[in-house]
Amino acid sequence: MVTLTSVRPDHQQAMTSTARVAYRPDDLSDHAHRQLIGYIGLVLPVVLIILAIVRDGMERWMALESISAYYYTGAVAAFVGMLVALALFLFTYRGYANERHSYDRAAANTAAIAALVVAFFPTAAPTGVPPLLWWSPMTGIVHHVFAVVLFGMFAVFALWLFRITPPEEAMSPDKQRRNMVYLACGTVIVGCILWAGAAGFKGKPIFVPESIALVAFSISWLVKGYAHVTIANAARSLLKR
């Protein structure tokens, strides 16, 4: 399997020092896999906003109070489809072949299940929109519980799993820098969960904290997947043409 960053032993002669640190022999998942997970979270709010404005108009879009409310807009296909895609990538995420492998798999599977539940158990309809015939208050409760679980797993990856360094290895300066990014992203995610909870309790919009948490989640996975190496390599290739 070849990663997007081309960081595998059979490419030793072409590797730069930056790319070399991107490969671990116990890594069971491709960096492309991590990048795709990150990019889905990064573009989700943008895609939903664009589709809602184009299909429903600016006035309707301005009335939406959460990302989940896009289920009731012309962006419903993107909302459900991207959450399902995210779930599939999380289900197939294998982590590392070490003593923490079971934790990687448990966190990824829990997040994947939560993403599916969030997609198929919608929140309450926005003001002025008729409720779904099959929707009930319990549906909304299930949605919100699993939304918290989903963002909670995002925080687990950023604050714990991504920051682990095997005890037999010295932490490189690059790893130290990336750990700082993971810590910042995880802290932002937790802060946004609390922010959204407080805002929701008061009946205020939660779109902003949800979107910020998604961006933080995305950055952590993109950094873990060495997206900067991929982008730098692509830029160098373009400049050489």
ChimeraX commands (.cxc) that place a marker at each C-alpha (Angstrom):
marker #1 position 0.00,0.00,0.00 radius 0.5
marker #1 position 1.36,3.44,-0.94 radius 0.5
marker #1 position 0.44,6.54,1.00 radius 0.5
marker #1 position -0.38,9.93,-0.47 radius 0.5
marker #1 position 2.93,11.12,0.91 radius 0.5
marker #1 position 4.79,8.27,-0.85 radius 0.5
marker #1 position 6.41,7.35,2.42 radius 0.5
marker #1 position 7.12,3.64,2.15 radius 0.5
marker #1 position 10.35,1.63,2.28 radius 0.5
marker #1 position 10.34,0.99,-1.49 radius 0.5
marker #1 position 10.54,4.76,-2.05 radius 0.5
marker #1 position 13.60,5.36,0.13 radius 0.5
marker #1 position 15.66,6.89,-2.66 radius 0.5
marker #1 position 13.05,9.57,-3.30 radius 0.5
marker #1 position 12.22,10.50,0.28 radius 0.5
marker #1 position 13.03,13.81,1.87 radius 0.5
marker #1 position 13.80,14.12,5.57 radius 0.5
marker #1 position 10.33,15.58,6.08 radius 0.5
marker #1 position 8.60,12.68,4.39 radius 0.5
marker #1 position 10.77,10.09,6.15 radius 0.5
marker #1 position 9.21,10.79,9.55 radius 0.5
marker #1 position 5.76,10.18,8.10 radius 0.5
marker #1 position 6.13,6.39,8.01 radius 0.5
marker #1 position 6.00,3.96,10.91 radius 0.5
marker #1 position 6.42,0.21,10.39 radius 0.5
marker #1 position 3.56,-0.54,12.83 radius 0.5
marker #1 position 1.13,1.80,11.06 radius 0.5
marker #1 position -1.84,-0.22,9.81 radius 0.5
marker #1 position -3.61,2.73,8.18 radius 0.5
marker #1 position -2.54,4.80,5.21 radius 0.5
marker #1 position -1.94,8.53,5.65 radius 0.5
marker #1 position -4.39,9.05,2.78 radius 0.5
marker #1 position -7.02,7.41,4.98 radius 0.5
marker #1 position -6.42,9.92,7.78 radius 0.5
marker #1 position -6.40,12.82,5.36 radius 0.5
marker #1 position -9.74,11.81,3.86 radius 0.5
marker #1 position -11.29,11.68,7.33 radius 0.5
marker #1 position -9.91,15.14,8.02 radius 0.5
marker #1 position -11.05,16.63,4.73 radius 0.5
marker #1 position -14.61,15.34,5.14 radius 0.5
marker #1 position -14.93,17.18,8.44 radius 0.5
marker #1 position -13.28,20.28,7.02 radius 0.5
marker #1 position -15.55,20.70,4.00 radius 0.5
marker #1 position -18.80,19.51,5.61 radius 0.5
marker #1 position -19.96,22.90,6.97 radius 0.5
marker #1 position -18.94,24.69,3.77 radius 0.5
marker #1 position -20.77,22.26,1.48 radius 0.5
marker #1 position -23.89,22.42,3.63 radius 0.5
marker #1 position -23.92,26.21,3.65 radius 0.5
marker #1 position -23.44,26.49,-0.12 radius 0.5
marker #1 position -26.16,23.95,-0.93 radius 0.5
marker #1 position -28.62,25.44,1.55 radius 0.5
marker #1 position -28.15,28.94,0.15 radius 0.5
marker #1 position -28.40,27.79,-3.47 radius 0.5
marker #1 position -31.44,25.57,-2.94 radius 0.5
marker #1 position -33.31,27.27,-0.10 radius 0.5
marker #1 position -32.21,30.88,-0.23 radius 0.5
marker #1 position -30.31,33.17,2.09 radius 0.5
marker #1 position -33.26,33.87,4.38 radius 0.5
marker #1 position -33.88,30.18,5.10 radius 0.5
marker #1 position -30.17,29.56,5.63 radius 0.5
marker #1 position -29.89,32.41,8.14 radius 0.5
marker #1 position -32.63,30.78,10.24 radius 0.5
marker #1 position -30.70,27.52,10.74 radius 0.5
marker #1 position -29.31,27.16,14.25 radius 0.5
marker #1 position -27.18,24.01,13.99 radius 0.5
marker #1 position -25.38,21.80,11.52 radius 0.5
marker #1 position -27.94,19.09,12.21 radius 0.5
marker #1 position -30.73,21.43,11.06 radius 0.5
marker #1 position -29.41,21.06,7.50 radius 0.5
marker #1 position -31.22,17.72,7.46 radius 0.5
marker #1 position -34.32,19.79,6.72 radius 0.5
marker #1 position -32.81,21.71,3.79 radius 0.5
marker #1 position -31.77,21.05,0.21 radius 0.5
marker #1 position -28.41,19.98,1.66 radius 0.5
marker #1 position -29.86,16.85,3.29 radius 0.5
marker #1 position -28.17,14.50,0.79 radius 0.5
marker #1 position -24.77,16.04,1.54 radius 0.5
marker #1 position -25.41,16.01,5.28 radius 0.5
marker #1 position -26.34,12.32,5.40 radius 0.5
marker #1 position -23.94,11.24,2.66 radius 0.5
marker #1 position -20.86,12.87,4.18 radius 0.5
marker #1 position -21.65,11.51,7.64 radius 0.5
marker #1 position -22.03,8.03,6.18 radius 0.5
marker #1 position -18.73,8.43,4.31 radius 0.5
marker #1 position -17.06,9.59,7.52 radius 0.5
marker #1 position -18.49,6.56,9.32 radius 0.5
marker #1 position -17.15,4.18,6.67 radius 0.5
marker #1 position -13.64,5.65,6.87 radius 0.5
marker #1 position -13.75,5.46,10.66 radius 0.5
marker #1 position -15.00,1.85,10.60 radius 0.5
marker #1 position -12.04,0.90,8.39 radius 0.5
marker #1 position -9.46,2.86,10.38 radius 0.5
marker #1 position -7.05,0.33,11.90 radius 0.5
marker #1 position -4.59,2.51,13.83 radius 0.5
marker #1 position -1.28,0.97,14.90 radius 0.5
marker #1 position -0.14,-2.60,15.53 radius 0.5
marker #1 position 0.85,-2.12,19.16 radius 0.5
marker #1 position -0.61,-2.46,22.62 radius 0.5
marker #1 position -2.96,0.49,21.94 radius 0.5
marker #1 position -4.44,-1.02,18.77 radius 0.5
marker #1 position -7.67,-1.97,20.56 radius 0.5
marker #1 position -8.10,1.62,21.77 radius 0.5
marker #1 position -7.67,3.00,18.24 radius 0.5
marker #1 position -10.27,0.56,16.94 radius 0.5
marker #1 position -12.69,1.15,19.82 radius 0.5
marker #1 position -12.57,4.94,19.47 radius 0.5
marker #1 position -12.90,4.79,15.67 radius 0.5
marker #1 position -15.79,2.30,15.77 radius 0.5
marker #1 position -17.59,4.29,18.46 radius 0.5
marker #1 position -17.23,7.48,16.40 radius 0.5
marker #1 position -18.42,5.66,13.28 radius 0.5
marker #1 position -21.55,4.34,14.98 radius 0.5
marker #1 position -22.23,7.79,16.43 radius 0.5
marker #1 position -21.88,9.40,12.97 radius 0.5
marker #1 position -24.44,6.98,11.53 radius 0.5
marker #1 position -26.89,7.59,14.37 radius 0.5
marker #1 position -26.52,11.36,13.98 radius 0.5
marker #1 position -27.21,10.99,10.25 radius 0.5
marker #1 position -30.29,8.77,10.56 radius 0.5
marker #1 position -31.84,10.11,13.77 radius 0.5
marker #1 position -32.36,13.81,12.96 radius 0.5
marker #1 position -32.76,16.68,15.35 radius 0.5
marker #1 position -36.08,18.53,15.69 radius 0.5
marker #1 position -37.30,20.45,12.66 radius 0.5
marker #1 position -36.34,24.15,12.58 radius 0.5
marker #1 position -38.98,26.78,13.27 radius 0.5
marker #1 position -41.44,27.03,10.40 radius 0.5
marker #1 position -40.61,23.59,8.98 radius 0.5
marker #1 position -43.22,20.81,9.36 radius 0.5
marker #1 position -41.96,17.94,11.54 radius 0.5
marker #1 position -41.33,14.56,9.97 radius 0.5
marker #1 position -44.26,12.16,10.40 radius 0.5
marker #1 position -42.07,9.52,12.03 radius 0.5
marker #1 position -40.06,11.91,14.21 radius 0.5
marker #1 position -40.52,11.89,17.99 radius 0.5
marker #1 position -38.85,13.66,20.91 radius 0.5
marker #1 position -36.92,10.45,21.61 radius 0.5
marker #1 position -35.44,10.69,18.11 radius 0.5
marker #1 position -34.08,14.11,18.99 radius 0.5
marker #1 position -32.68,12.86,22.30 radius 0.5
marker #1 position -30.89,9.99,20.57 radius 0.5
marker #1 position -29.48,12.45,18.02 radius 0.5
marker #1 position -28.05,14.79,20.62 radius 0.5
marker #1 position -26.62,12.01,22.80 radius 0.5
marker #1 position -24.72,10.49,19.88 radius 0.5
marker #1 position -23.62,13.90,18.62 radius 0.5
marker #1 position -21.91,14.40,21.98 radius 0.5
marker #1 position -20.40,10.91,21.70 radius 0.5
marker #1 position -19.12,11.71,18.19 radius 0.5
marker #1 position -17.40,14.93,19.22 radius 0.5
marker #1 position -16.19,13.24,22.39 radius 0.5
marker #1 position -14.38,10.60,20.33 radius 0.5
marker #1 position -12.86,13.35,18.22 radius 0.5
marker #1 position -11.45,14.79,21.44 radius 0.5
marker #1 position -10.18,11.36,22.55 radius 0.5
marker #1 position -8.16,11.01,19.37 radius 0.5
marker #1 position -6.70,14.51,19.57 radius 0.5
marker #1 position -6.01,14.65,23.31 radius 0.5
marker #1 position -4.85,11.08,23.85 radius 0.5
marker #1 position -4.39,8.63,20.98 radius 0.5
marker #1 position -2.64,10.99,18.55 radius 0.5
marker #1 position -0.30,12.27,21.26 radius 0.5
marker #1 position 1.03,8.86,22.35 radius 0.5
marker #1 position 4.73,8.22,21.85 radius 0.5
marker #1 position 5.98,4.66,22.47 radius 0.5
marker #1 position 8.04,4.64,25.70 radius 0.5
marker #1 position 11.01,3.08,23.91 radius 0.5
marker #1 position 11.20,6.01,21.49 radius 0.5
marker #1 position 12.54,9.50,22.05 radius 0.5
marker #1 position 10.08,12.22,21.13 radius 0.5
marker #1 position 11.36,14.08,18.08 radius 0.5
marker #1 position 10.97,17.86,17.70 radius 0.5
marker #1 position 8.47,17.21,14.91 radius 0.5
marker #1 position 6.40,14.98,17.20 radius 0.5
marker #1 position 6.53,17.61,19.93 radius 0.5
marker #1 position 5.19,20.23,17.52 radius 0.5
marker #1 position 2.44,17.94,16.28 radius 0.5
marker #1 position 1.48,17.04,19.85 radius 0.5
marker #1 position 1.00,20.72,20.57 radius 0.5
marker #1 position -1.36,20.92,17.60 radius 0.5
marker #1 position -3.29,17.85,18.80 radius 0.5
marker #1 position -3.54,19.29,22.31 radius 0.5
marker #1 position -4.83,22.60,20.97 radius 0.5
marker #1 position -7.36,20.86,18.70 radius 0.5
marker #1 position -8.58,18.59,21.49 radius 0.5
marker #1 position -8.93,21.50,23.88 radius 0.5
marker #1 position -10.93,23.45,21.30 radius 0.5
marker #1 position -13.21,20.46,20.69 radius 0.5
marker #1 position -13.93,20.04,24.41 radius 0.5
marker #1 position -14.48,23.77,24.77 radius 0.5
marker #1 position -16.90,23.77,21.84 radius 0.5
marker #1 position -18.82,20.81,23.29 radius 0.5
marker #1 position -19.33,22.80,26.50 radius 0.5
marker #1 position -20.12,25.96,24.52 radius 0.5
marker #1 position -22.72,24.16,22.40 radius 0.5
marker #1 position -24.22,22.50,25.47 radius 0.5
marker #1 position -24.62,25.81,27.26 radius 0.5
marker #1 position -26.00,27.53,24.16 radius 0.5
marker #1 position -28.43,24.72,23.45 radius 0.5
marker #1 position -29.66,24.74,27.04 radius 0.5
marker #1 position -30.44,28.45,26.65 radius 0.5
marker #1 position -32.11,27.92,23.27 radius 0.5
marker #1 position -29.38,29.72,21.35 radius 0.5
marker #1 position -27.81,28.68,18.01 radius 0.5
marker #1 position -24.97,26.13,18.17 radius 0.5
marker #1 position -23.81,26.24,14.54 radius 0.5
marker #1 position -20.66,28.21,15.34 radius 0.5
marker #1 position -19.29,25.96,18.11 radius 0.5
marker #1 position -20.16,22.85,16.08 radius 0.5
marker #1 position -18.33,24.21,13.03 radius 0.5
marker #1 position -15.27,25.24,15.05 radius 0.5
marker #1 position -15.15,21.78,16.64 radius 0.5
marker #1 position -15.33,20.18,13.18 radius 0.5
marker #1 position -12.45,22.34,11.95 radius 0.5
marker #1 position -10.36,21.41,15.01 radius 0.5
marker #1 position -11.16,17.73,14.46 radius 0.5
marker #1 position -10.17,18.05,10.81 radius 0.5
marker #1 position -6.87,19.79,11.56 radius 0.5
marker #1 position -5.89,17.07,14.03 radius 0.5
marker #1 position -6.50,14.30,11.49 radius 0.5
marker #1 position -4.83,16.21,8.65 radius 0.5
marker #1 position -1.74,16.80,10.77 radius 0.5
marker #1 position -1.75,13.14,11.83 radius 0.5
marker #1 position -2.00,12.19,8.16 radius 0.5
marker #1 position 0.87,14.51,7.20 radius 0.5
marker #1 position -1.33,16.50,4.83 radius 0.5
marker #1 position 1.29,19.26,4.85 radius 0.5
marker #1 position 3.79,16.80,3.34 radius 0.5
marker #1 position 1.32,15.81,0.65 radius 0.5
marker #1 position 0.59,19.45,-0.18 radius 0.5
marker #1 position 4.30,20.36,-0.19 radius 0.5
marker #1 position 5.16,17.41,-2.44 radius 0.5
marker #1 position 2.35,18.31,-4.83 radius 0.5
marker #1 position 3.50,21.92,-4.94 radius 0.5
marker #1 position 7.08,20.87,-5.68 radius 0.5
marker #1 position 5.89,18.60,-8.47 radius 0.5
marker #1 position 3.90,21.44,-10.03 radius 0.5
marker #1 position 6.86,23.82,-9.83 radius 0.5
marker #1 position 9.11,21.30,-11.57 radius 0.5
marker #1 position 6.80,21.03,-14.58 radius 0.5
marker link #1:1,2 radius 0.2
marker link #1:2,3 radius 0.2
marker link #1:3,4 radius 0.2
marker link #1:4,5 radius 0.2
marker link #1:5,6 radius 0.2
marker link #1:6,7 radius 0.2
marker link #1:7,8 radius 0.2
marker link #1:8,9 radius 0.2
marker link #1:9,10 radius 0.2
marker link #1:10,11 radius 0.2
marker link #1:11,12 radius 0.2
marker link #1:12,13 radius 0.2
marker link #1:13,14 radius 0.2
marker link #1:14,15 radius 0.2
marker link #1:15,16 radius 0.2
marker link #1:16,17 radius 0.2
marker link #1:17,18 radius 0.2
marker link #1:18,19 radius 0.2
marker link #1:19,20 radius 0.2
marker link #1:20,21 radius 0.2
marker link #1:21,22 radius 0.2
marker link #1:22,23 radius 0.2
marker link #1:23,24 radius 0.2
marker link #1:24,25 radius 0.2
marker link #1:25,26 radius 0.2
marker link #1:26,27 radius 0.2
marker link #1:27,28 radius 0.2
marker link #1:28,29 radius 0.2
marker link #1:29,30 radius 0.2
marker link #1:30,31 radius 0.2
marker link #1:31,32 radius 0.2
marker link #1:32,33 radius 0.2
marker link #1:33,34 radius 0.2
marker link #1:34,35 radius 0.2
marker link #1:35,36 radius 0.2
marker link #1:36,37 radius 0.2
marker link #1:37,38 radius 0.2
marker link #1:38,39 radius 0.2
marker link #1:39,40 radius 0.2
marker link #1:40,41 radius 0.2
marker link #1:41,42 radius 0.2
marker link #1:42,43 radius 0.2
marker link #1:43,44 radius 0.2
marker link #1:44,45 radius 0.2
marker link #1:45,46 radius 0.2
marker link #1:46,47 radius 0.2
marker link #1:47,48 radius 0.2
marker link #1:48,49 radius 0.2
marker link #1:49,50 radius 0.2
marker link #1:50,51 radius 0.2
marker link #1:51,52 radius 0.2
marker link #1:52,53 radius 0.2
marker link #1:53,54 radius 0.2
marker link #1:54,55 radius 0.2
marker link #1:55,56 radius 0.2
marker link #1:56,57 radius 0.2
marker link #1:57,58 radius 0.2
marker link #1:58,59 radius 0.2
marker link #1:59,60 radius 0.2
marker link #1:60,61 radius 0.2
marker link #1:61,62 radius 0.2
marker link #1:62,63 radius 0.2
marker link #1:63,64 radius 0.2
marker link #1:64,65 radius 0.2
marker link #1:65,66 radius 0.2
marker link #1:66,67 radius 0.2
marker link #1:67,68 radius 0.2
marker link #1:68,69 radius 0.2
marker link #1:69,70 radius 0.2
marker link #1:70,71 radius 0.2
marker link #1:71,72 radius 0.2
marker link #1:72,73 radius 0.2
marker link #1:73,74 radius 0.2
marker link #1:74,75 radius 0.2
marker link #1:75,76 radius 0.2
marker link #1:76,77 radius 0.2
marker link #1:77,78 radius 0.2
marker link #1:78,79 radius 0.2
marker link #1:79,80 radius 0.2
marker link #1:80,81 radius 0.2
marker link #1:81,82 radius 0.2
marker link #1:82,83 radius 0.2
marker link #1:83,84 radius 0.2
marker link #1:84,85 radius 0.2
marker link #1:85,86 radius 0.2
marker link #1:86,87 radius 0.2
marker link #1:87,88 radius 0.2
marker link #1:88,89 radius 0.2
marker link #1:89,90 radius 0.2
marker link #1:90,91 radius 0.2
marker link #1:91,92 radius 0.2
marker link #1:92,93 radius 0.2
marker link #1:93,94 radius 0.2
marker link #1:94,95 radius 0.2
marker link #1:95,96 radius 0.2
marker link #1:96,97 radius 0.2
marker link #1:97,98 radius 0.2
marker link #1:98,99 radius 0.2
marker link #1:99,100 radius 0.2
marker link #1:100,101 radius 0.2
marker link #1:101,102 radius 0.2
marker link #1:102,103 radius 0.2
marker link #1:103,104 radius 0.2
marker link #1:104,105 radius 0.2
marker link #1:105,106 radius 0.2
marker link #1:106,107 radius 0.2
marker link #1:107,108 radius 0.2
marker link #1:108,109 radius 0.2
marker link #1:109,110 radius 0.2
marker link #1:110,111 radius 0.2
marker link #1:111,112 radius 0.2
marker link #1:112,113 radius 0.2
marker link #1:113,114 radius 0.2
marker link #1:114,115 radius 0.2
marker link #1:115,116 radius 0.2
marker link #1:116,117 radius 0.2
marker link #1:117,118 radius 0.2
marker link #1:118,119 radius 0.2
marker link #1:119,120 radius 0.2
marker link #1:120,121 radius 0.2
marker link #1:121,122 radius 0.2
marker link #1:122,123 radius 0.2
marker link #1:123,124 radius 0.2
marker link #1:124,125 radius 0.2
marker link #1:125,126 radius 0.2
marker link #1:126,127 radius 0.2
marker link #1:127,128 radius 0.2
marker link #1:128,129 radius 0.2
marker link #1:129,130 radius 0.2
marker link #1:130,131 radius 0.2
marker link #1:131,132 radius 0.2
marker link #1:132,133 radius 0.2
marker link #1:133,134 radius 0.2
marker link #1:134,135 radius 0.2
marker link #1:135,136 radius 0.2
marker link #1:136,137 radius 0.2
marker link #1:137,138 radius 0.2
marker link #1:138,139 radius 0.2
marker link #1:139,140 radius 0.2
marker link #1:140,141 radius 0.2
marker link #1:141,142 radius 0.2
marker link #1:142,143 radius 0.2
marker link #1:143,144 radius 0.2
marker link #1:144,145 radius 0.2
marker link #1:145,146 radius 0.2
marker link #1:146,147 radius 0.2
marker link #1:147,148 radius 0.2
marker link #1:148,149 radius 0.2
marker link #1:149,150 radius 0.2
marker link #1:150,151 radius 0.2
marker link #1:151,152 radius 0.2
marker link #1:152,153 radius 0.2
marker link #1:153,154 radius 0.2
marker link #1:154,155 radius 0.2
marker link #1:155,156 radius 0.2
marker link #1:156,157 radius 0.2
marker link #1:157,158 radius 0.2
marker link #1:158,159 radius 0.2
marker link #1:159,160 radius 0.2
marker link #1:160,161 radius 0.2
marker link #1:161,162 radius 0.2
marker link #1:162,163 radius 0.2
marker link #1:163,164 radius 0.2
marker link #1:164,165 radius 0.2
marker link #1:165,166 radius 0.2
marker link #1:166,167 radius 0.2
marker link #1:167,168 radius 0.2
marker link #1:168,169 radius 0.2
marker link #1:169,170 radius 0.2
marker link #1:170,171 radius 0.2
marker link #1:171,172 radius 0.2
marker link #1:172,173 radius 0.2
marker link #1:173,174 radius 0.2
marker link #1:174,175 radius 0.2
marker link #1:175,176 radius 0.2
marker link #1:176,177 radius 0.2
marker link #1:177,178 radius 0.2
marker link #1:178,179 radius 0.2
marker link #1:179,180 radius 0.2
marker link #1:180,181 radius 0.2
marker link #1:181,182 radius 0.2
marker link #1:182,183 radius 0.2
marker link #1:183,184 radius 0.2
marker link #1:184,185 radius 0.2
marker link #1:185,186 radius 0.2
marker link #1:186,187 radius 0.2
marker link #1:187,188 radius 0.2
marker link #1:188,189 radius 0.2
marker link #1:189,190 radius 0.2
marker link #1:190,191 radius 0.2
marker link #1:191,192 radius 0.2
marker link #1:192,193 radius 0.2
marker link #1:193,194 radius 0.2
marker link #1:194,195 radius 0.2
marker link #1:195,196 radius 0.2
marker link #1:196,197 radius 0.2
marker link #1:197,198 radius 0.2
marker link #1:198,199 radius 0.2
marker link #1:199,200 radius 0.2
marker link #1:200,201 radius 0.2
marker link #1:201,202 radius 0.2
marker link #1:202,203 radius 0.2
marker link #1:203,204 radius 0.2
marker link #1:204,205 radius 0.2
marker link #1:205,206 radius 0.2
marker link #1:206,207 radius 0.2
marker link #1:207,208 radius 0.2
marker link #1:208,209 radius 0.2
marker link #1:209,210 radius 0.2
marker link #1:210,211 radius 0.2
marker link #1:211,212 radius 0.2
marker link #1:212,213 radius 0.2
marker link #1:213,214 radius 0.2
marker link #1:214,215 radius 0.2
marker link #1:215,216 radius 0.2
marker link #1:216,217 radius 0.2
marker link #1:217,218 radius 0.2
marker link #1:218,219 radius 0.2
marker link #1:219,220 radius 0.2
marker link #1:220,221 radius 0.2
marker link #1:221,222 radius 0.2
marker link #1:222,223 radius 0.2
marker link #1:223,224 radius 0.2
marker link #1:224,225 radius 0.2
marker link #1:225,226 radius 0.2
marker link #1:226,227 radius 0.2
marker link #1:227,228 radius 0.2
marker link #1:228,229 radius 0.2
marker link #1:229,230 radius 0.2
marker link #1:230,231 radius 0.2
marker link #1:231,232 radius 0.2
marker link #1:232,233 radius 0.2
marker link #1:233,234 radius 0.2
marker link #1:234,235 radius 0.2
marker link #1:235,236 radius 0.2
marker link #1:236,237 radius 0.2
marker link #1:237,238 radius 0.2
marker link #1:238,239 radius 0.2
marker link #1:239,240 radius 0.2
marker link #1:240,241 radius 0.2
view
